[in-house]
Amino acid sequence: MNGANGTDARAIVARASVNVNGAGEDMNANGTNGAGVLVVMVGTPGSGKSKVARERFAHLPIVDMDELKKTHPDYDPKNPATVHAWSQREAIAQAFAFLAAGVSFVFDSTGMNVARVASFVEQARERGMEVHACVVRASLAECRARNQARARTVAEHGIFERFAMVDATESELRRLVNRVECVWNDARAFDRLSWECDVLEAEEMLRAEGGA
């Protein structure tokens, strides 16, 4: 489970356990009856998943593919796709190491790969852990604006595609996980009609690109 920078996922798990125990936090006391918890972040690029993860789950280690990309010697913030496959493998290796140890953690990605989440759920339940999903939403305009404002940008096609998938993904995850929390991460108040209009806009953009 070694990555390009020599990181060993098992060593990360060991460090996380020591750090949390040293801080007086019990990483495995976040679920029902003290069970360990895997928190899966779900949302469109630009919705602010990583910020929400850091604020709400500061006591837990976070497996973040975007942060892992930055550790690769070939990382280019203007073209992060060049190390995407590597960061994906590294993140999955770290996730399974945490699960094998029964240690609570956050998996920060778009969360749209339900098959992958299902494999995490299976491993977690074998170890008596719970799985929670944190679904983070923001308006389509806000997701696009945040994406353009940061150094590491995502192709707009990817934003439209994932935005259109959020509701269906949440529905699927509700059948898989123990608990779903929804967070609206936008200065404007949430309005269901506006959200539905944004979804229609994203779908229309995909059709215009020939992506749907």
N, C-alpha and C positions, 0 to 999 in steps of 0.2 A: 504493500500500500504506500510505497514511496512516490512522491511527486517529483517534478523537475527540480525543485529547490531542496530535495532531500527530506521533506516533511513526512513523518510517519504518523498515520492516523491514530495508531494505538498510543503513541506518545502524547498526542494532542488530548486524547481522552484522559490519560493519566494526569496531565497538567491541569486540565479543567477540574477534575475531581479534587486535586490538592488545593487549587485556588479557591474554589467555592467552599470547601470544608474549612479552609483557613479563614475565610471571611465570615464564618458562622452561619452560612446558608446551607440548607439541606436540599440538594438538587432534586432528590427523589420525593419531595414532600409537596408536590404541586397538583397531584391528581387525587381521585377519590381514595380515601383510606391510605394516604401516603404513597400512592403509586407514582413511579416515574412517568414523565410526560414528554412526548414528542410534539412540538408545535410546528405545524406546516403553514408557512406564509403563502397566501394566494393573492394574486392581483396583477394588473397590467403594469408593464414598465412605466415608471413615472408616477405611479399611484402613491409612492412613499412607503412601500412595504418595509424597506430596510430601516427607515427612521422609526416607524411604528414598532418594529421588532426590538430595536435598541432601547426605546423608551418603555415598552411594556414588559419586556423580558430581559431586563438588564442583568438579572441574577443568573441567567443561563448562557452557556456557550452557544454561539451562532455559527452554523455552517452556511457560508454565503459564497456562491459561485462567482459573483462579481468581485468580491475581495480576493478570492483565490486567484483569479485571472491576473491581478496586479503583482502576484508573487512570481509569475513565470518570466523568465529572462526575455522572451519574445513578445511580451505584452505591448500592445499599441492601443492607447485609449481611443484613437480614431478608427481602429479596426479590430475590436475585441474578438470578433468571430474567429480570428486566427488561432486563438487558444481556448475557444469555447469547449471543444471536445475534451481537451485535457482537464479543464476546470470542472466539467461535468463528472468525469471519472473520479477526480480527486474528491469532489463533494460527496458523491455516492459512497466512496470508500470510507470517508470520515463518518458519514451518517450510519453506515452499518457497523462501524467500530463502536460508536456511542450506543447503538441498539444492543450490540453483543454484550456490552458492559452494563446495560440497564441504566444508563445515565441520561437524565433529562437534557434536552437540547432543542434548539430551534433550527429548522431547515428553511433557509431563505432563498426561494426561487419564485418563478411565477406560479408554481403549484398546479399548472394546467395538465401535467402528465399524471392522470389519475391512476394509470397502471403502476407507475412508480410509487405513488402514495400507497396504493393497495399492498405493494410488496413491503413497504415500511410498516404498515398496519399489521400485517401478518407477523413480522419479526417482533414488533413491539408487544403484541398480545401474547406471544410465546413467552415473553419475559415479564408478564404481568403489568406492562406499561399501558398508559392511555395515549390516544392520539387526538390532539385538538387542531382545528383549522382556524386560522385568523385571516378572514377575507377582507382585504383593504381595497376600498373604492375611492375614486376621485373622478371628476368630470373628464370627458374626452379632451376638451380644450386644455385642462390643467395638466393631464398626463403628457400631452404633446409639448406644452410649454416647458415643463420640467425637464423633459427629455432633451429639448434643444438647448437648455441652459447649462447642462452638465458636460464635462469633458468627454465622458464615455457615452456616446449616443447609440440608440437602438434604431434600426430602420423603421420608418413609419408603418410599413406593411406589418411588421411584428406587433406594433402597438394596436393597430386596427384589429388584427387577427385575435389577439389575446383579449382585447376589450370585449369583443363580440362573444367570447367564450366564458366570461366570468360567471354569469347566472347559471349556465348549464353545469359548469364545474362545481359551483357551490351545491347544486342539487345532488350531483353524484356523490360529493364528499359527505353530505349529510347522511347518506346511507352507509358510509364506511367508518366514519370517525366517531369518537365519543361526544364531541362538543364542537360547535361552530360559533365563532364570534365574528360579527361584522363591524367594520370600522369605516366611517366616512371621513376621509382625510382631504378635505377641501374647505376653503374659507367660505364658500357659498353653501347655504343650507341644502341638505339632501331633498330632492323632489323626485318621486318615482317616475312621473311623466317625462321630466327632463332626462332622467337616466335612460328611459326607453328610447327617447329620441336620439340620444347619443349612440346607443347600440345600433339603431337603424342607420345612423350616419356612418358608423364604422363598417357595417355590412355593405353599405352602398359604395364606400371607398374601396373595399375589397373587390366588389364586382367591377368597378371601374378599372381596377388594376388587372382584372382577369384572375384574381386570387380566390374567387369563390364561385 
